[in-house]
C-alpha cells in the first residue's frame, strides 16, 4: 500500500511530461509534413547524362 503513495504521483508526473513533450513538438511544427521526407528519399537526385 505504501508503494502506491509513490507510484501514483510518479505516474501522473510522467504522463504530464509526455503530454508536455508532445504539445511542444506539435507547436514547433514537427508534425507538419509527414509525407515529404519519405517521398524525397525515393527520388534520385543523381541524374545520369
PQR file with spaces between the fields and no chain letter, atoms N, CA, C, O and H, PARSE charges and radii, in Angstrom:
ATOM       1  N    UNK     1       0.821   -1.198    0.000 -0.4000 1.5000
ATOM       2  CA   UNK     1       0.000    0.000    0.000 -0.0000 2.0000
ATOM       3  C    UNK     1       0.862    1.258    0.000  0.5500 1.7000
ATOM       4  O    UNK     1       0.487    2.270   -0.592 -0.5500 1.4000
ATOM       5  N    UNK     2       2.009    1.195    0.659 -0.4000 1.5000
ATOM       6  CA   UNK     2       2.876    2.375    0.706 -0.0000 2.0000
ATOM       7  C    UNK     2       3.478    2.680   -0.668  0.5500 1.7000
ATOM       8  O    UNK     2       3.827    3.823   -0.962 -0.5500 1.4000
ATOM       9  H    UNK     2       2.313    0.373    1.140  0.4000 1.0000
ATOM      10  N    UNK     3       3.594    1.650   -1.499 -0.4000 1.5000
ATOM      11  CA   UNK     3       4.165    1.865   -2.834 -0.0000 2.0000
ATOM      12  C    UNK     3       3.245    2.730   -3.693  0.5500 1.7000
ATOM      13  O    UNK     3       3.710    3.457   -4.571 -0.5500 1.4000
ATOM      14  H    UNK     3       3.310    0.722   -1.260  0.4000 1.0000
ATOM      15  N    UNK     4       1.939    2.649   -3.437 -0.4000 1.5000
ATOM      16  CA   UNK     4       1.006    3.460   -4.217 -0.0000 2.0000
ATOM      17  C    UNK     4       1.183    4.941   -3.953  0.5500 1.7000
ATOM      18  O    UNK     4       0.944    5.760   -4.841 -0.5500 1.4000
ATOM      19  H    UNK     4       1.561    2.058   -2.724  0.4000 1.0000
ATOM      20  N    UNK     5       1.594    5.298   -2.761 -0.4000 1.5000
ATOM      21  CA   UNK     5       1.829    6.707   -2.433 -0.0000 2.0000
ATOM      22  C    UNK     5       2.981    7.282   -3.252  0.5500 1.7000
ATOM      23  O    UNK     5       3.053    8.494   -3.457 -0.5500 1.4000
ATOM      24  H    UNK     5       1.788    4.633   -2.040  0.4000 1.0000
ATOM      25  N    UNK     6       3.856    6.442   -3.707 -0.4000 1.5000
ATOM      26  CA   UNK     6       4.957    6.880   -4.563 -0.0000 2.0000
ATOM      27  C    UNK     6       4.612    6.721   -6.043  0.5500 1.7000
ATOM      28  O    UNK     6       4.914    7.605   -6.845 -0.5500 1.4000
ATOM      29  H    UNK     6       3.797    5.458   -3.540  0.4000 1.0000
ATOM      30  N    UNK     7       3.987    5.611   -6.410 -0.4000 1.5000
ATOM      31  CA   UNK     7       3.782    5.301   -7.825 -0.0000 2.0000
ATOM      32  C    UNK     7       2.711    6.155   -8.487  0.5500 1.7000
ATOM      33  O    UNK     7       2.845    6.505   -9.660 -0.5500 1.4000
ATOM      34  H    UNK     7       3.742    4.893   -5.759  0.4000 1.0000
ATOM      35  N    UNK     8       1.652    6.497   -7.761 -0.4000 1.5000
ATOM      36  CA   UNK     8       0.593    7.301   -8.380 -0.0000 2.0000
ATOM      37  C    UNK     8       1.076    8.708   -8.717  0.5500 1.7000
ATOM      38  O    UNK     8       0.869    9.138   -9.852 -0.5500 1.4000
ATOM      39  H    UNK     8       1.543    6.213   -6.809  0.4000 1.0000
ATOM      40  N    UNK     9       1.709    9.458   -7.803 -0.4000 1.5000
ATOM      41  CA   UNK     9       2.224   10.781   -8.213 -0.0000 2.0000
ATOM      42  C    UNK     9       3.323   10.692   -9.274  0.5500 1.7000
ATOM      43  O    UNK     9       3.431   11.565  -10.135 -0.5500 1.4000
ATOM      44  H    UNK     9       1.877    9.109   -6.881  0.4000 1.0000
ATOM      45  N    UNK    10       4.131    9.644   -9.209 -0.4000 1.5000
ATOM      46  CA   UNK    10       5.182    9.472  -10.204 -0.0000 2.0000
ATOM      47  C    UNK    10       4.587    9.228  -11.586  0.5500 1.7000
ATOM      48  O    UNK    10       5.078    9.780  -12.571 -0.5500 1.4000
ATOM      49  H    UNK    10       4.044    8.935   -8.510  0.4000 1.0000
ATOM      50  N    UNK    11       3.545    8.419  -11.677 -0.4000 1.5000
ATOM      51  CA   UNK    11       2.929    8.163  -12.978 -0.0000 2.0000
ATOM      52  C    UNK    11       2.193    9.392  -13.498  0.5500 1.7000
ATOM      53  O    UNK    11       2.178    9.632  -14.705 -0.5500 1.4000
ATOM      54  H    UNK    11       3.146    7.971  -10.878  0.4000 1.0000
ATOM      55  N    UNK    12       1.584   10.172  -12.610 -0.4000 1.5000
ATOM      56  CA   UNK    12       0.928   11.404  -13.045 -0.0000 2.0000
ATOM      57  C    UNK    12       1.961   12.387  -13.588  0.5500 1.7000
ATOM      58  O    UNK    12       1.714   13.049  -14.596 -0.5500 1.4000
ATOM      59  H    UNK    12       1.597    9.977  -11.629  0.4000 1.0000
ATOM      60  N    UNK    13       3.101   12.487  -12.937 -0.4000 1.5000
ATOM      61  CA   UNK    13       4.170   13.363  -13.432 -0.0000 2.0000
ATOM      62  C    UNK    13       4.714   12.880  -14.770  0.5500 1.7000
ATOM      63  O    UNK    13       5.029   13.693  -15.638 -0.5500 1.4000
ATOM      64  H    UNK    13       3.302   11.949  -12.118  0.4000 1.0000
ATOM      65  N    UNK    14       4.827   11.585  -14.943 -0.4000 1.5000
ATOM      66  CA   UNK    14       5.327   11.027  -16.194 -0.0000 2.0000
ATOM      67  C    UNK    14       4.354   11.292  -17.348  0.5500 1.7000
ATOM      68  O    UNK    14       4.774   11.623  -18.456 -0.5500 1.4000
ATOM      69  H    UNK    14       4.572   10.924  -14.238  0.4000 1.0000
ATOM      70  N    UNK    15       3.070   11.147  -17.083 -0.4000 1.5000
ATOM      71  CA   UNK    15       2.074   11.429  -18.114 -0.0000 2.0000
ATOM      72  C    UNK    15       2.067   12.918  -18.451  0.5500 1.7000
ATOM      73  O    UNK    15       1.964   13.281  -19.623 -0.5500 1.4000
ATOM      74  H    UNK    15       2.729   10.878  -16.182  0.4000 1.0000
ATOM      75  N    UNK    16       2.174   13.776  -17.454 -0.4000 1.5000
ATOM      76  CA   UNK    16       2.220   15.212  -17.700 -0.0000 2.0000
ATOM      77  C    UNK    16       3.450   15.580  -18.528  0.5500 1.7000
ATOM      78  O    UNK    16       3.366   16.436  -19.409 -0.5500 1.4000
ATOM      79  H    UNK    16       2.257   13.481  -16.502  0.4000 1.0000
ATOM      80  N    UNK    17       4.575   14.953  -18.259 -0.4000 1.5000
ATOM      81  CA   UNK    17       5.791   15.200  -19.033 -0.0000 2.0000
ATOM      82  C    UNK    17       5.614   14.748  -20.481  0.5500 1.7000
ATOM      83  O    UNK    17       6.040   15.447  -21.401 -0.5500 1.4000
ATOM      84  H    UNK    17       4.643   14.258  -17.543  0.4000 1.0000
ATOM      85  N    UNK    18       4.995   13.597  -20.692 -0.4000 1.5000
ATOM      86  CA   UNK    18       4.777   13.102  -22.056 -0.0000 2.0000
ATOM      87  C    UNK    18       3.839   14.025  -22.829  0.5500 1.7000
ATOM      88  O    UNK    18       4.061   14.281  -24.013 -0.5500 1.4000
ATOM      89  H    UNK    18       4.650   13.030  -19.945  0.4000 1.0000
ATOM      90  N    UNK    19       2.803   14.524  -22.176 -0.4000 1.5000
ATOM      91  CA   UNK    19       1.885   15.455  -22.836 -0.0000 2.0000
ATOM      92  C    UNK    19       2.587   16.764  -23.160  0.5500 1.7000
ATOM      93  O    UNK    19       2.373   17.337  -24.228 -0.5500 1.4000
ATOM      94  H    UNK    19       2.623   14.316  -21.214  0.4000 1.0000
ATOM      95  N    UNK    20       3.423   17.238  -22.245 -0.4000 1.5000
ATOM      96  CA   UNK    20       4.168   18.484  -22.474 -0.0000 2.0000
ATOM      97  C    UNK    20       5.121   18.333  -23.658  0.5500 1.7000
ATOM      98  O    UNK    20       5.226   19.239  -24.485 -0.5500 1.4000
ATOM      99  H    UNK    20       3.597   16.772  -21.378  0.4000 1.0000
ATOM     100  N    UNK    21       5.818   17.194  -23.748 -0.4000 1.5000
ATOM     101  CA   UNK    21       6.743   16.958  -24.863 -0.0000 2.0000
ATOM     102  C    UNK    21       5.979   16.863  -26.177  0.5500 1.7000
ATOM     103  O    UNK    21       6.424   17.402  -27.190 -0.5500 1.4000
ATOM     104  H    UNK    21       5.733   16.457  -23.077  0.4000 1.0000
ATOM     105  N    UNK    22       4.833   16.185  -26.172 -0.4000 1.5000
ATOM     106  CA   UNK    22       4.045   16.061  -27.398 -0.0000 2.0000
ATOM     107  C    UNK    22       3.560   17.409  -27.895  0.5500 1.7000
ATOM     108  O    UNK    22       3.696   17.717  -29.079 -0.5500 1.4000
ATOM     109  H    UNK    22       4.472   15.747  -25.349  0.4000 1.0000
ATOM     110  N    UNK    23       2.995   18.218  -27.008 -0.4000 1.5000
ATOM     111  CA   UNK    23       2.492   19.518  -27.439 -0.0000 2.0000
ATOM     112  C    UNK    23       3.636   20.468  -27.796  0.5500 1.7000
ATOM     113  O    UNK    23       3.467   21.338  -28.651 -0.5500 1.4000
ATOM     114  H    UNK    23       2.884   17.968  -26.046  0.4000 1.0000
ATOM     115  N    UNK    24       4.783   20.315  -27.162 -0.4000 1.5000
ATOM     116  CA   UNK    24       5.943   21.118  -27.550 -0.0000 2.0000
ATOM     117  C    UNK    24       6.405   20.782  -28.958  0.5500 1.7000
ATOM     118  O    UNK    24       6.752   21.676  -29.730 -0.5500 1.4000
ATOM     119  H    UNK    24       4.920   19.608  -26.468  0.4000 1.0000
ATOM     120  N    UNK    25       6.412   19.496  -29.296 -0.4000 1.5000
ATOM     121  CA   UNK    25       6.793   19.092  -30.646 -0.0000 2.0000
ATOM     122  C    UNK    25       5.736   19.520  -31.657  0.5500 1.7000
ATOM     123  O    UNK    25       6.060   19.894  -32.784 -0.5500 1.4000
ATOM     124  H    UNK    25       6.130   18.770  -28.668  0.4000 1.0000
ATOM     125  N    UNK    26       4.506   19.465  -31.258 -0.4000 1.5000
ATOM     126  CA   UNK    26       3.424   19.872  -32.159 -0.0000 2.0000
ATOM     127  C    UNK    26       3.461   21.374  -32.426  0.5500 1.7000
ATOM     128  O    UNK    26       3.236   21.803  -33.558 -0.5500 1.4000
ATOM     129  H    UNK    26       4.242   19.162  -30.343  0.4000 1.0000
ATOM     130  N    UNK    27       3.738   22.171  -31.412 -0.4000 1.5000
ATOM     131  CA   UNK    27       3.804   23.616  -31.587 -0.0000 2.0000
ATOM     132  C    UNK    27       5.011   24.045  -32.409  0.5500 1.7000
ATOM     133  O    UNK    27       4.967   25.073  -33.085 -0.5500 1.4000
ATOM     134  H    UNK    27       3.921   21.823  -30.492  0.4000 1.0000
ATOM     135  N    UNK    28       6.092   23.263  -32.357 -0.4000 1.5000
ATOM     136  CA   UNK    28       7.284   23.629  -33.116 -0.0000 2.0000
ATOM     137  C    UNK    28       7.179   23.240  -34.585  0.5500 1.7000
ATOM     138  O    UNK    28       8.062   23.575  -35.375 -0.5500 1.4000
ATOM     139  H    UNK    28       6.127   22.427  -31.808  0.4000 1.0000
ATOM     140  N    UNK    29       6.109   22.536  -34.963 -0.4000 1.5000
ATOM     141  CA   UNK    29       5.904   22.200  -36.367 -0.0000 2.0000
ATOM     142  C    UNK    29       6.529   20.895  -36.794  0.5500 1.7000
ATOM     143  O    UNK    29       6.738   20.679  -37.988 -0.5500 1.4000
ATOM     144  H    UNK    29       5.392   22.264  -34.321  0.4000 1.0000
ATOM     145  N    UNK    30       6.832   20.030  -35.869 -0.4000 1.5000
ATOM     146  CA   UNK    30       7.499   18.784  -36.220 -0.0000 2.0000
ATOM     147  C    UNK    30       6.573   17.839  -36.986  0.5500 1.7000
ATOM     148  O    UNK    30       7.057   17.003  -37.749 -0.5500 1.4000
ATOM     149  H    UNK    30       6.662   20.206  -34.900  0.4000 1.0000
ATOM     150  N    UNK    31       5.275   17.946  -36.807 -0.4000 1.5000
ATOM     151  CA   UNK    31       4.332   17.043  -37.449 -0.0000 2.0000
ATOM     152  C    UNK    31       3.633   17.682  -38.640  0.5500 1.7000
ATOM     153  O    UNK    31       2.591   17.188  -39.070 -0.5500 1.4000
ATOM     154  H    UNK    31       4.882   18.624  -36.187  0.4000 1.0000
ATOM     155  N    UNK    32       4.173   18.757  -39.182 -0.4000 1.5000
ATOM     156  CA   UNK    32       3.504   19.459  -40.272 -0.0000 2.0000
ATOM     157  C    UNK    32       3.544   18.671  -41.581  0.5500 1.7000
ATOM     158  O    UNK    32       2.512   18.519  -42.235 -0.5500 1.4000
ATOM     159  H    UNK    32       5.020   19.159  -38.832  0.4000 1.0000
ATOM     160  N    UNK    33       4.687   18.182  -41.964 -0.4000 1.5000
ATOM     161  CA   UNK    33       4.833   17.475  -43.238 -0.0000 2.0000
ATOM     162  C    UNK    33       5.316   16.063  -42.961  0.5500 1.7000
ATOM     163  O    UNK    33       6.512   15.831  -42.782 -0.5500 1.4000
ATOM     164  H    UNK    33       5.525   18.306  -41.432  0.4000 1.0000
ATOM     165  N    UNK    34       4.386   15.122  -42.926 -0.4000 1.5000
ATOM     166  CA   UNK    34       4.755   13.743  -42.621 -0.0000 2.0000
ATOM     167  C    UNK    34       5.115   12.943  -43.875  0.5500 1.7000
ATOM     168  O    UNK    34       5.814   11.935  -43.773 -0.5500 1.4000
ATOM     169  H    UNK    34       3.415   15.310  -43.072  0.4000 1.0000
ATOM     170  N    UNK    35       4.658   13.367  -45.048 -0.4000 1.5000
ATOM     171  CA   UNK    35       4.895   12.595  -46.255 -0.0000 2.0000
ATOM     172  C    UNK    35       6.089   13.083  -47.065  0.5500 1.7000
ATOM     173  O    UNK    35       6.663   12.317  -47.839 -0.5500 1.4000
ATOM     174  H    UNK    35       4.090   14.187  -45.131  0.4000 1.0000
ATOM     175  N    UNK    36       6.468   14.334  -46.902 -0.4000 1.5000
ATOM     176  CA   UNK    36       7.545   14.912  -47.704 -0.0000 2.0000
ATOM     177  C    UNK    36       8.881   14.209  -47.561  0.5500 1.7000
ATOM     178  O    UNK    36       9.481   13.862  -48.579 -0.5500 1.4000
ATOM     179  H    UNK    36       6.002   14.957  -46.274  0.4000 1.0000
ATOM     180  N    UNK    37       9.383   13.978  -46.348 -0.4000 1.5000
ATOM     181  CA   UNK    37      10.682   13.312  -46.227 -0.0000 2.0000
ATOM     182  C    UNK    37      10.687   11.891  -46.780  0.5500 1.7000
ATOM     183  O    UNK    37      11.696   11.448  -47.328 -0.5500 1.4000
ATOM     184  H    UNK    37       8.896   14.259  -45.521  0.4000 1.0000
ATOM     185  N    UNK    38       9.577   11.174  -46.646 -0.4000 1.5000
ATOM     186  CA   UNK    38       9.512    9.812  -47.182 -0.0000 2.0000
ATOM     187  C    UNK    38       9.530    9.787  -48.693  0.5500 1.7000
ATOM     188  O    UNK    38      10.089    8.872  -49.297 -0.5500 1.4000
ATOM     189  H    UNK    38       8.757   11.534  -46.200  0.4000 1.0000
ATOM     190  N    UNK    39       8.921   10.786  -49.309 -0.4000 1.5000
ATOM     191  CA   UNK    39       8.901   10.848  -50.772 -0.0000 2.0000
ATOM     192  C    UNK    39      10.240   11.333  -51.304  0.5500 1.7000
ATOM     193  O    UNK    39      10.692   10.873  -52.352 -0.5500 1.4000
ATOM     194  H    UNK    39       8.466   11.530  -48.819  0.4000 1.0000
ATOM     195  N    UNK    40      10.882   12.262  -50.591 -0.4000 1.5000
ATOM     196  CA   UNK    40      12.185   12.774  -51.038 -0.0000 2.0000
ATOM     197  C    UNK    40      13.246   11.682  -51.037  0.5500 1.7000
ATOM     198  O    UNK    40      14.186   11.741  -51.830 -0.5500 1.4000
ATOM     199  H    UNK    40      10.515   12.636  -49.740  0.4000 1.0000
ATOM     200  N    UNK    41      13.117   10.694  -50.171 -0.4000 1.5000
ATOM     201  CA   UNK    41      14.089    9.602  -50.148 -0.0000 2.0000
ATOM     202  C    UNK    41      13.990    8.784  -51.430  0.5500 1.7000
ATOM     203  O    UNK    41      14.999    8.286  -51.929 -0.5500 1.4000
ATOM     204  H    UNK    41      12.353   10.647  -49.528  0.4000 1.0000
ATOM     205  N    UNK    42      12.792    8.645  -51.959 -0.4000 1.5000
ATOM     206  CA   UNK    42      12.592    7.813  -53.142 -0.0000 2.0000
ATOM     207  C    UNK    42      13.066    8.474  -54.429  0.5500 1.7000
ATOM     208  O    UNK    42      13.364    7.772  -55.395 -0.5500 1.4000
ATOM     209  H    UNK    42      11.972    9.050  -51.554  0.4000 1.0000
ATOM     210  N    UNK    43      13.144    9.793  -54.474 -0.4000 1.5000
ATOM     211  CA   UNK    43      13.591   10.496  -55.672 -0.0000 2.0000
ATOM     212  C    UNK    43      15.107   10.455  -55.767  0.5500 1.7000
ATOM     213  O    UNK    43      15.818   10.725  -54.799 -0.5500 1.4000
ATOM     214  H    UNK    43      12.902   10.363  -53.689  0.4000 1.0000
ATOM     215  N    UNK    44      15.574   10.117  -56.933 -0.4000 1.5000
ATOM     216  CA   UNK    44      17.010   10.043  -57.182 -0.0000 2.0000
ATOM     217  C    UNK    44      17.480   11.388  -57.705  0.5500 1.7000
ATOM     218  O    UNK    44      17.065   11.824  -58.779 -0.5500 1.4000
ATOM     219  H    UNK    44      14.997    9.897  -57.720  0.4000 1.0000
ATOM     220  N    UNK    45      18.352   12.050  -56.941 -0.4000 1.5000
ATOM     221  CA   UNK    45      18.841   13.353  -57.369 -0.0000 2.0000
ATOM     222  C    UNK    45      20.020   13.271  -58.324  0.5500 1.7000
ATOM     223  O    UNK    45      20.351   14.254  -58.986 -0.5500 1.4000
ATOM     224  H    UNK    45      18.689   11.696  -56.068  0.4000 1.0000
ATOM     225  N    UNK    46      20.652   12.119  -58.402 -0.4000 1.5000
ATOM     226  CA   UNK    46      21.798   11.959  -59.296 -0.0000 2.0000
ATOM     227  C    UNK    46      21.279   11.594  -60.693  0.5500 1.7000
ATOM     228  O    UNK    46      20.794   10.485  -60.919 -0.5500 1.4000
ATOM     229  H    UNK    46      20.383   11.320  -57.864  0.4000 1.0000
ATOM     230  N    UNK    47      21.387   12.524  -61.598 -0.4000 1.5000
ATOM     231  CA   UNK    47      20.935   12.256  -62.979 -0.0000 2.0000
ATOM     232  C    UNK    47      22.129   11.830  -63.823  0.5500 1.7000
ATOM     233  O    UNK    47      23.195   12.443  -63.764 -0.5500 1.4000
ATOM     234  H    UNK    47      21.781   13.425  -61.414  0.4000 1.0000
ATOM     235  N    UNK    48      21.940   10.784  -64.602 -0.4000 1.5000
ATOM     236  CA   UNK    48      22.982   10.286  -65.484 -0.0000 2.0000
ATOM     237  C    UNK    48      22.794   10.937  -66.838  0.5500 1.7000
ATOM     238  O    UNK    48      21.716   10.875  -67.430 -0.5500 1.4000
ATOM     239  H    UNK    48      21.074   10.286  -64.650  0.4000 1.0000
ATOM     240  N    UNK    49      23.862   11.564  -67.323 -0.4000 1.5000
ATOM     241  CA   UNK    49      23.762   12.270  -68.601 -0.0000 2.0000
ATOM     242  C    UNK    49      24.632   11.646  -69.637  0.5500 1.7000
ATOM     243  O    UNK    49      24.670   12.115  -70.775 -0.5500 1.4000
ATOM     244  H    UNK    49      24.737   11.613  -66.842  0.4000 1.0000
